[in-house]
Structure formats: C-alpha cells, structure tokens
Amino acid sequence: MVASKEGLVSSQDIRRLAGPVADHTVIAILETGASITDLEVAVMHARGEGEYDVTGHALSGKAALVSDILANDELYAREDDEEG
C-alpha cells in the first residue's frame, strides 16, 4: 500500500525514496508524522540538492526534522558518500 502525497509516510516509502537507512532511522522518521512530500523535500535537501523547500523558503517543520534524521544516519551518509 502506497500513501498519497498528502498521506503519512510509510516505512516502504522511506526505504524507496531515501534508500538504505538504519531501522532506527525509519522509526524516527515515522514518529515525526511526516508526509510523503515532507520526505521527498527532506531527501532532496539531505542529498545537497537544495537549501530551500519547493516554495523557496528555508527548510522547516517536519521536512527539516526528517532531513536532520537522515543526515545523522550512517547507512544513508555512506550511500551518499559513495555516490559523490
């Protein structure tokens, strides 16, 4: 089952969009109550694809929280380093 853009993110959504992340990271993201859009924006930001959200404002709210969680995940950081 895939959530809609407005729906809450699922563990499958997190792994599909963010790639390899630790289980505790998935749990932490789920606990934020982030939406799919929050996750998409956070992943772009964590990958260095933008300092701002899609509206041109500085990243804030749940997207900023999810981005911080991803940035502190060793598996996610290692995957990002290997791509760069």
MODELLER restraints for C-alpha pairs under 7 A, 6 or more apart:
rsr = mdl.restraints
at = mdl.atoms
rsr.add(forms.Gaussian(group=physical.xy_distance, feature=features.Distance(at['CA:3:A'], at['CA:9:A']), mean=6.49, stdev=0.5))
rsr.add(forms.Gaussian(group=physical.xy_distance, feature=features.Distance(at['CA:5:A'], at['CA:35:A']), mean=6.85, stdev=0.5))
rsr.add(forms.Gaussian(group=physical.xy_distance, feature=features.Distance(at['CA:5:A'], at['CA:36:A']), mean=5.14, stdev=0.5))
rsr.add(forms.Gaussian(group=physical.xy_distance, feature=features.Distance(at['CA:5:A'], at['CA:37:A']), mean=5.81, stdev=0.5))
rsr.add(forms.Gaussian(group=physical.xy_distance, feature=features.Distance(at['CA:6:A'], at['CA:35:A']), mean=5.96, stdev=0.5))
rsr.add(forms.Gaussian(group=physical.xy_distance, feature=features.Distance(at['CA:6:A'], at['CA:36:A']), mean=6.57, stdev=0.5))
rsr.add(forms.Gaussian(group=physical.xy_distance, feature=features.Distance(at['CA:7:A'], at['CA:35:A']), mean=5.54, stdev=0.5))
rsr.add(forms.Gaussian(group=physical.xy_distance, feature=features.Distance(at['CA:7:A'], at['CA:36:A']), mean=6.52, stdev=0.5))
rsr.add(forms.Gaussian(group=physical.xy_distance, feature=features.Distance(at['CA:8:A'], at['CA:33:A']), mean=6.26, stdev=0.5))
rsr.add(forms.Gaussian(group=physical.xy_distance, feature=features.Distance(at['CA:8:A'], at['CA:34:A']), mean=5.83, stdev=0.5))
rsr.add(forms.Gaussian(group=physical.xy_distance, feature=features.Distance(at['CA:8:A'], at['CA:35:A']), mean=4.35, stdev=0.5))
rsr.add(forms.Gaussian(group=physical.xy_distance, feature=features.Distance(at['CA:8:A'], at['CA:36:A']), mean=6.29, stdev=0.5))
rsr.add(forms.Gaussian(group=physical.xy_distance, feature=features.Distance(at['CA:9:A'], at['CA:30:A']), mean=6.84, stdev=0.5))
rsr.add(forms.Gaussian(group=physical.xy_distance, feature=features.Distance(at['CA:9:A'], at['CA:34:A']), mean=6.00, stdev=0.5))
rsr.add(forms.Gaussian(group=physical.xy_distance, feature=features.Distance(at['CA:9:A'], at['CA:35:A']), mean=5.02, stdev=0.5))
rsr.add(forms.Gaussian(group=physical.xy_distance, feature=features.Distance(at['CA:9:A'], at['CA:36:A']), mean=5.07, stdev=0.5))
rsr.add(forms.Gaussian(group=physical.xy_distance, feature=features.Distance(at['CA:10:A'], at['CA:30:A']), mean=6.96, stdev=0.5))
rsr.add(forms.Gaussian(group=physical.xy_distance, feature=features.Distance(at['CA:11:A'], at['CA:26:A']), mean=6.16, stdev=0.5))
rsr.add(forms.Gaussian(group=physical.xy_distance, feature=features.Distance(at['CA:14:A'], at['CA:26:A']), mean=6.75, stdev=0.5))
rsr.add(forms.Gaussian(group=physical.xy_distance, feature=features.Distance(at['CA:15:A'], at['CA:21:A']), mean=6.93, stdev=0.5))
rsr.add(forms.Gaussian(group=physical.xy_distance, feature=features.Distance(at['CA:18:A'], at['CA:43:A']), mean=6.13, stdev=0.5))
rsr.add(forms.Gaussian(group=physical.xy_distance, feature=features.Distance(at['CA:20:A'], at['CA:75:A']), mean=6.05, stdev=0.5))
rsr.add(forms.Gaussian(group=physical.xy_distance, feature=features.Distance(at['CA:20:A'], at['CA:76:A']), mean=5.86, stdev=0.5))
rsr.add(forms.Gaussian(group=physical.xy_distance, feature=features.Distance(at['CA:21:A'], at['CA:73:A']), mean=6.59, stdev=0.5))
rsr.add(forms.Gaussian(group=physical.xy_distance, feature=features.Distance(at['CA:21:A'], at['CA:75:A']), mean=5.18, stdev=0.5))
rsr.add(forms.Gaussian(group=physical.xy_distance, feature=features.Distance(at['CA:21:A'], at['CA:76:A']), mean=5.19, stdev=0.5))
rsr.add(forms.Gaussian(group=physical.xy_distance, feature=features.Distance(at['CA:22:A'], at['CA:73:A']), mean=6.77, stdev=0.5))
rsr.add(forms.Gaussian(group=physical.xy_distance, feature=features.Distance(at['CA:22:A'], at['CA:75:A']), mean=6.30, stdev=0.5))
rsr.add(forms.Gaussian(group=physical.xy_distance, feature=features.Distance(at['CA:25:A'], at['CA:69:A']), mean=6.64, stdev=0.5))
rsr.add(forms.Gaussian(group=physical.xy_distance, feature=features.Distance(at['CA:25:A'], at['CA:73:A']), mean=6.58, stdev=0.5))
rsr.add(forms.Gaussian(group=physical.xy_distance, feature=features.Distance(at['CA:29:A'], at['CA:66:A']), mean=5.91, stdev=0.5))
rsr.add(forms.Gaussian(group=physical.xy_distance, feature=features.Distance(at['CA:32:A'], at['CA:62:A']), mean=6.62, stdev=0.5))
rsr.add(forms.Gaussian(group=physical.xy_distance, feature=features.Distance(at['CA:34:A'], at['CA:62:A']), mean=5.71, stdev=0.5))
rsr.add(forms.Gaussian(group=physical.xy_distance, feature=features.Distance(at['CA:38:A'], at['CA:62:A']), mean=6.23, stdev=0.5))
rsr.add(forms.Gaussian(group=physical.xy_distance, feature=features.Distance(at['CA:38:A'], at['CA:63:A']), mean=4.42, stdev=0.5))
rsr.add(forms.Gaussian(group=physical.xy_distance, feature=features.Distance(at['CA:39:A'], at['CA:63:A']), mean=6.18, stdev=0.5))
rsr.add(forms.Gaussian(group=physical.xy_distance, feature=features.Distance(at['CA:39:A'], at['CA:66:A']), mean=6.67, stdev=0.5))
rsr.add(forms.Gaussian(group=physical.xy_distance, feature=features.Distance(at['CA:41:A'], at['CA:53:A']), mean=6.30, stdev=0.5))
rsr.add(forms.Gaussian(group=physical.xy_distance, feature=features.Distance(at['CA:41:A'], at['CA:63:A']), mean=6.22, stdev=0.5))
rsr.add(forms.Gaussian(group=physical.xy_distance, feature=features.Distance(at['CA:42:A'], at['CA:63:A']), mean=4.96, stdev=0.5))
rsr.add(forms.Gaussian(group=physical.xy_distance, feature=features.Distance(at['CA:42:A'], at['CA:64:A']), mean=6.34, stdev=0.5))
rsr.add(forms.Gaussian(group=physical.xy_distance, feature=features.Distance(at['CA:42:A'], at['CA:66:A']), mean=5.82, stdev=0.5))
rsr.add(forms.Gaussian(group=physical.xy_distance, feature=features.Distance(at['CA:42:A'], at['CA:67:A']), mean=4.46, stdev=0.5))
rsr.add(forms.Gaussian(group=physical.xy_distance, feature=features.Distance(at['CA:43:A'], at['CA:67:A']), mean=6.41, stdev=0.5))
rsr.add(forms.Gaussian(group=physical.xy_distance, feature=features.Distance(at['CA:44:A'], at['CA:50:A']), mean=6.50, stdev=0.5))
rsr.add(forms.Gaussian(group=physical.xy_distance, feature=features.Distance(at['CA:45:A'], at['CA:51:A']), mean=6.07, stdev=0.5))
rsr.add(forms.Gaussian(group=physical.xy_distance, feature=features.Distance(at['CA:45:A'], at['CA:67:A']), mean=6.60, stdev=0.5))
rsr.add(forms.Gaussian(group=physical.xy_distance, feature=features.Distance(at['CA:46:A'], at['CA:67:A']), mean=5.40, stdev=0.5))
rsr.add(forms.Gaussian(group=physical.xy_distance, feature=features.Distance(at['CA:46:A'], at['CA:70:A']), mean=6.75, stdev=0.5))
rsr.add(forms.Gaussian(group=physical.xy_distance, feature=features.Distance(at['CA:46:A'], at['CA:71:A']), mean=6.14, stdev=0.5))
rsr.add(forms.Gaussian(group=physical.xy_distance, feature=features.Distance(at['CA:47:A'], at['CA:80:A']), mean=6.91, stdev=0.5))
rsr.add(forms.Gaussian(group=physical.xy_distance, feature=features.Distance(at['CA:51:A'], at['CA:58:A']), mean=6.47, stdev=0.5))
rsr.add(forms.Gaussian(group=physical.xy_distance, feature=features.Distance(at['CA:51:A'], at['CA:59:A']), mean=6.77, stdev=0.5))
rsr.add(forms.Gaussian(group=physical.xy_distance, feature=features.Distance(at['CA:52:A'], at['CA:58:A']), mean=4.41, stdev=0.5))
rsr.add(forms.Gaussian(group=physical.xy_distance, feature=features.Distance(at['CA:52:A'], at['CA:59:A']), mean=5.17, stdev=0.5))
rsr.add(forms.Gaussian(group=physical.xy_distance, feature=features.Distance(at['CA:53:A'], at['CA:59:A']), mean=5.28, stdev=0.5))
rsr.add(forms.Gaussian(group=physical.xy_distance, feature=features.Distance(at['CA:70:A'], at['CA:76:A']), mean=6.48, stdev=0.5))
rsr.add(forms.Gaussian(group=physical.xy_distance, feature=features.Distance(at['CA:71:A'], at['CA:77:A']), mean=6.43, stdev=0.5))
